[in-house]
Amino acid sequence: MTLRLSRYVRPRLLASGQIAFYWIVPTYFRRLGCGIPNEPLGNDYALACGNDGNSGRAAALNALFDEWVAKRDGEPVAGSVRHGTVDWLFREYKQSKAYLKKVAPRSRPDYERTMLLVSDIVTKKGDRIGDRKVQAITPVSADKIYELIIQGPHGERPRQGEKAIALCRRAWRVVHRLFPDQFNRDVPNPWDGVTKQPRTKKTKAAVTRDLVYRFAWGCIESGQPGAAAAAVICFEWLQRPENVLAGYLRWPDYRGEQAPTMIRIEHHKTGAVVWHPLEESTDSGVVKFYEDAEAVLACLPRRGIPMILRQVREGIAKPYSFSGMQKIVHTMRDKLGLPSTFTLDACRHGGMTELEEAELTDGQGRALSAHKTQQAYEGYAKRTIERALSATRKRHAHRLANAAGTEFRNEARNQFRNEDSGRAATPIKTMK
């Protein structure tokens, strides 16, 4: 297979046998004064050139090069930003590995909206924040920007302000490491320590097992087995919706030749892989742990190696887009009379909550969910009535046991005192 390389990208064979990609400015333009530095792009073709050779980090560098050429020729540059401005900082952040590798494609549109929200703020002087130099954004400026953001057109929006602070703090930190001379030496990151307005955080919805399977069988009857399987996978095996739809669960992962009694779940966000047992052989026979879920998967047509695919035309199947699957879920939940909070994400939260209702230890729960920290794991388990009832039962049993123990100790102490009080007092001899 031949891969198409972006402009000025050169492959190099490393000593390890891998092929690495480098973006190199031609010597002719370097002699003309082009100051854009050459850059190694790593050995991942998709990150270097995109899937088609027209995107990735190389596309961003080629855009910078085209701007330089246009300015040198005296041509107007559409959409260009001045070096060292806030717009430039956000552009560099979006081209960095910290953004491309750490921010999921599902979250990037929200990041874009937040960056534009900050950049497009118009100051009292009439200029945009995005056109100001990075060094002009002081801690006082950051506080004022935060106050402007939370004063939304329909009331206060403290959550939007928190998102803006977190994103700006991260972008400042990443770009400062790459271009330290563009920042204030005394206060390189003005977003550290911004005082946020207190707010009551909303709890994400979590659906129950009954709702998940009502949805699943309703989808199968309506000819939407992909949505049915996605909901069940998110609930039972706790895979993130974006990973389910992106094809990270494949048919060979389900009762494959190497593990016929297991299902392999990959969590792309954390890189963790969890093997979930599907059954166990006992003296009384085989116990199937996910019989209902496997019945749903049995209705899923095999359209390719990934389990969740949509039929485009005869012989061709593609993964669902996240927005496309959302529309199907919304349509089916309305048709089945399910609550508006029913989403694939709520299915995963429901599965996590069921782990806590089953009274698993922290280690047991994280062994199934693949969360790396206890804090991340606890954020998914909702405080339901079932969990409260279980805790109340334990507290009540503890109180009864403690009362019985206290009564026993009191009886023993009283008997000892009564026996002691019946004895004759021993006379005390005094010394003459």
HUZI-V284660 format. One record per pair of residues at least 12 apart in sequence whose C-alpha atoms are under 10 Angstrom apart, sorted by the first residue. I is the first residue (numbers start at 1). J is the second residue. If there is no record, write none. Layout:
i->(I;I)
j->(J;J)
This chain:
i->(3;3;3;3;3;4;4;4;4;4;4;4;5;5;5;5;5;5;5;5;5;6;6;6;6;6;6;6;6;6;6;6;6;6;7;7;7;7;7;7;7;7;7;7;8;8;8;8;8;8;8;8;8;9;9;9;9;9;9;9;9;9;9;9;9;9;9;10;10;10;10;10;11;11;11;11;11;12;13;14;18;18;19;19;19;19;20;20;20;20;20;20;20;21;21;21;21;21;21;21;21;21;21;21;22;22;22;22;22;22;22;22;23;23;23;23;23;23;23;23;23;23;23;24;24;24;24;24;24;24;25;25;25;25;25;25;26;29;29;32;33;33;34;34;34;34;35;35;36;36;36;36;37;38;39;39;39;40;40;41;41;41;41;47;47;47;56;56;57;57;57;57;57;58;59;60;60;60;60;60;61;63;64;67;67;67;81;81;82;82;82;82;83;83;83;83;84;84;84;84;84;84;84;84;84;85;85;85;85;85;85;85;85;85;85;85;86;86;86;86;86;86;86;86;86;86;86;86;86;86;86;87;87;87;87;87;87;87;87;87;87;87;87;88;88;88;88;88;88;89;89;89;89;89;89;89;89;89;89;89;90;90;90;90;90;90;90;90;90;90;91;91;91;92;92;92;92;92;93;93;93;93;93;93;93;93;93;94;94;94;94;94;96;96;96;96;97;98;98;98;98;99;99;99;99;101;102;102;103;104;104;104;105;106;106;106;106;110;111;111;111;113;114;114;114;114;114;114;114;114;115;115;115;115;115;115;116;116;117;117;117;117;117;118;118;118;118;118;118;118;118;118;119;119;121;121;121;122;122;123;123;123;129;129;133;133;134;134;134;134;134;134;134;135;135;135;135;135;135;135;135;135;136;136;136;137;137;137;137;137;137;137;138;138;138;138;138;138;139;139;139;139;139;139;139;139;140;140;140;141;141;142;142;142;142;142;142;142;142;143;143;143;143;143;143;143;144;145;145;145;146;146;146;146;146;146;146;146;146;146;146;147;147;147;148;149;149;149;150;150;150;150;157;157;158;158;158;158;158;158;159;159;159;159;159;159;159;161;161;162;162;162;162;164;165;165;165;165;165;165;165;166;166;167;168;168;168;168;169;169;169;169;169;169;170;170;170;171;172;172;172;172;172;173;173;173;173;176;176;203;203;203;203;204;204;204;204;204;204;204;204;204;205;205;205;205;205;205;205;205;205;205;205;205;206;206;206;206;206;206;206;206;206;206;206;206;206;206;206;206;206;206;206;207;207;207;207;207;207;207;207;207;207;207;207;207;207;207;207;208;208;208;208;208;208;208;208;208;209;209;209;209;209;209;209;211;211;211;211;211;211;211;212;212;212;212;212;212;212;212;212;212;212;212;212;212;213;213;213;213;213;213;213;213;214;214;214;214;214;215;215;215;215;215;215;215;215;215;215;215;215;216;216;216;216;216;216;216;216;217;217;217;217;218;218;218;218;219;219;219;219;219;219;220;220;220;222;222;224;224;224;224;224;225;225;225;225;225;225;225;225;225;226;226;226;226;226;226;226;226;226;226;226;226;226;227;227;227;227;227;227;227;227;227;227;227;227;228;228;228;228;228;228;228;228;229;229;229;229;229;229;229;229;229;229;229;230;230;230;230;230;230;230;230;230;230;230;231;231;231;231;231;231;231;231;231;231;232;232;232;232;232;232;232;232;232;233;233;233;233;233;233;233;233;233;233;234;234;234;234;234;234;234;234;234;235;235;235;235;235;235;235;235;235;235;235;235;236;236;236;236;236;236;236;236;236;236;236;237;237;237;237;237;237;237;237;237;237;237;237;237;238;238;238;238;238;238;238;238;238;238;238;238;238;239;239;239;239;239;239;239;239;239;239;239;239;240;240;240;240;240;240;240;240;240;240;240;241;241;241;241;241;241;241;241;242;242;242;242;242;242;242;242;243;243;243;243;243;244;244;244;244;244;244;244;244;244;244;244;244;245;245;245;245;245;245;245;245;245;246;246;246;246;246;246;246;246;246;246;247;247;247;247;247;247;247;247;247;248;248;248;248;248;248;248;248;248;249;249;249;249;249;249;249;249;249;250;250;250;250;250;250;250;250;250;251;251;251;251;251;251;251;251;252;252;252;252;253;253;253;253;253;253;254;254;254;254;254;254;255;255;259;259;260;260;260;261;261;261;261;261;261;261;262;262;262;262;262;262;263;263;263;263;264;264;265;265;265;266;267;267;267;270;270;270;271;272;272;272;272;273;273;273;274;274;274;274;275;275;276;276;276;276;277;277;278;278;278;278;279;302;303;303;303;303;304;304;304;304;306;306;307;308;309;310;325;326;326;329;329;329;330;330;346;348;348;349;349;349;349;350;350;350;351;351;351;352;352;352;352;352;352;352;352;352;352;353;353;353;353;353;353;353;353;353;353;354;354;354;354;354;355;355;355;356;356;356;356;356;356;356;356;357;357;357;357;357;357;357;357;357;357;357;358;358;358;359;359;359;362;362;362;363;365;365;366)
j->(45;49;51;52;53;45;49;50;51;52;53;54;21;45;48;49;50;52;53;54;58;23;48;49;50;52;53;54;55;56;57;58;59;62;23;24;25;49;53;54;58;59;61;62;22;23;24;25;26;38;58;61;62;21;22;23;24;25;38;39;40;41;48;49;53;58;62;22;23;24;40;41;23;41;42;43;45;43;43;43;43;44;42;43;44;45;40;41;42;43;44;45;48;39;40;41;42;43;44;45;47;48;49;58;38;39;40;41;42;43;48;58;37;38;39;40;41;48;49;57;58;61;62;36;37;38;39;40;58;61;37;38;39;61;62;65;38;65;69;72;68;72;65;68;69;72;65;68;61;64;65;68;61;61;57;58;61;57;58;56;57;58;97;97;100;101;95;100;94;95;96;97;100;95;95;91;92;94;95;96;95;80;80;79;80;81;130;131;130;131;132;133;131;133;134;182;131;132;133;134;135;179;181;182;183;119;129;130;131;132;133;134;135;136;137;182;115;118;119;128;129;130;131;132;133;134;135;136;137;168;172;115;116;118;119;120;128;129;130;131;132;133;134;130;131;132;133;134;175;130;133;134;168;171;172;174;175;176;179;182;112;115;116;119;130;167;168;171;172;175;115;171;175;171;174;175;178;179;168;170;171;172;173;174;175;176;178;108;111;112;171;175;171;174;175;178;174;170;171;174;175;111;170;171;174;269;269;270;269;242;268;269;242;242;321;322;323;163;163;164;167;164;149;160;161;163;164;165;167;168;130;163;164;167;168;171;129;130;129;130;149;160;164;130;145;146;148;149;161;164;165;168;131;132;145;148;149;145;148;144;145;148;141;145;182;183;172;182;183;184;188;189;190;181;182;183;184;185;187;188;189;190;183;184;190;183;184;187;188;189;190;191;184;187;188;189;190;191;187;188;189;190;191;192;193;194;190;191;194;190;191;165;168;189;190;191;192;193;194;165;190;191;193;194;195;196;194;161;164;165;158;160;161;162;164;165;191;194;195;196;197;161;196;197;161;161;162;164;162;164;196;197;197;199;196;197;198;199;200;201;196;197;198;199;200;201;202;196;197;194;195;196;197;191;190;191;192;193;194;195;196;191;192;191;189;190;191;192;189;190;191;192;193;194;189;191;192;189;188;189;190;191;192;188;189;191;192;188;189;379;380;382;383;341;345;346;349;350;379;380;381;382;340;341;342;343;345;346;347;348;349;350;380;382;235;341;342;343;344;345;346;347;348;349;350;351;352;353;354;380;381;382;384;235;338;339;341;342;343;344;345;346;347;348;349;350;351;353;354;235;342;346;347;349;350;351;353;354;232;235;236;347;350;351;354;333;336;338;339;342;347;350;228;231;232;234;235;236;338;342;343;344;346;347;350;351;228;229;231;232;235;292;293;296;228;333;336;337;338;227;228;231;232;329;332;333;335;336;337;338;342;228;229;230;231;232;293;296;332;229;295;296;299;332;333;335;336;328;329;332;333;335;336;296;299;300;332;335;300;310;328;329;332;296;297;298;299;300;301;308;309;310;245;296;297;299;300;301;307;308;309;310;320;325;328;245;300;308;309;310;320;325;326;328;329;332;344;293;296;297;299;300;308;329;332;244;293;294;295;296;297;298;299;300;307;308;242;243;244;245;297;307;308;325;329;344;347;244;293;329;342;343;344;345;346;347;348;292;293;294;296;297;344;347;348;351;249;265;293;294;296;297;344;347;348;351;344;345;346;347;348;349;350;351;352;293;344;345;346;347;348;349;350;351;352;353;354;276;290;292;293;347;348;350;351;352;354;368;263;264;265;274;275;276;290;293;348;351;352;368;369;265;267;274;345;347;348;349;350;351;352;368;369;370;265;266;267;268;274;344;345;347;348;351;369;370;265;266;267;268;269;344;345;347;348;349;369;322;325;343;344;345;346;347;348;267;268;269;320;321;322;344;345;265;266;267;268;269;265;266;267;268;306;307;308;309;319;320;322;344;306;307;308;309;319;320;321;322;325;268;306;307;308;309;318;319;320;321;322;304;305;306;307;308;309;318;319;320;264;265;266;267;268;305;306;307;308;263;264;265;266;267;305;306;307;308;263;264;265;266;304;305;306;307;308;263;264;302;304;305;306;307;308;264;305;306;307;265;266;275;305;306;307;275;276;278;294;297;307;277;278;275;277;277;278;279;275;276;277;278;279;280;288;274;275;276;277;278;279;275;276;277;278;276;277;368;369;370;370;369;370;371;370;371;372;370;369;370;371;372;368;369;370;367;368;369;370;367;368;289;290;367;368;289;290;290;291;293;294;291;317;315;316;317;318;316;317;318;319;318;319;319;320;321;325;344;343;344;342;343;344;342;343;380;369;380;379;380;381;382;380;381;382;369;380;381;365;366;368;369;377;378;379;380;381;382;365;378;379;380;381;382;383;384;386;387;381;382;384;386;387;368;369;381;378;380;381;382;383;384;386;387;381;382;383;384;385;386;387;388;389;390;391;386;387;390;387;390;391;374;377;378;377;377;378;378)
